[in-house]
Amino acid sequence: MSVGAILFVIPTVILLVVGIVLTARARGEHGRAATFGLIGCVVLLVGSILQGAWQVMLPSIVESGGFEIFKVVNAVTGFVFLVVNLAGTGFLIMGVVARRNPPQTPQYPQAQGWQQPPSDQWPSR
């Protein structure tokens, strides 16, 4: 297992898991913006895990298929990682610029209060 792959994946996974927790908790207050951020963090987390797995499998791919196979597989996986990273970053940007829900103020029912009787029902003096 590559030490570089572990050093890349662990801090990134920790950061994205924290981002997922924070955006999930903020959904009630920020609505759609937090949902976009949550989706972006999840997509980037999946991409980071896949990139870490690719880094770990890299030596065995080169050993088994040679450099020619490696070039083709590397080009395909590079394109997949590019699309995943662009999508995740795009969702994070959408979360930043999305309209937030207006602040929620508690709506209390209007109390009727005491109604005065009509003036003709007042006792006369």
CORLINJO-V765086 format. One record per run of one state. SS is the DSSP state (H for helix, E for strand, C for the rest). FROM is the first residue (numbers start at 0). TO is the last residue. If there is no record, write none. Layout:
# CORLINJO-V765086
ss,from,to
SS,FROM,TO
SS,FROM,TO
This chain:
# CORLINJO-V765086
ss,from,to
C,0,1
H,2,24
C,25,25
H,26,29
C,30,30
H,31,96
C,97,117
H,118,120
C,121,124
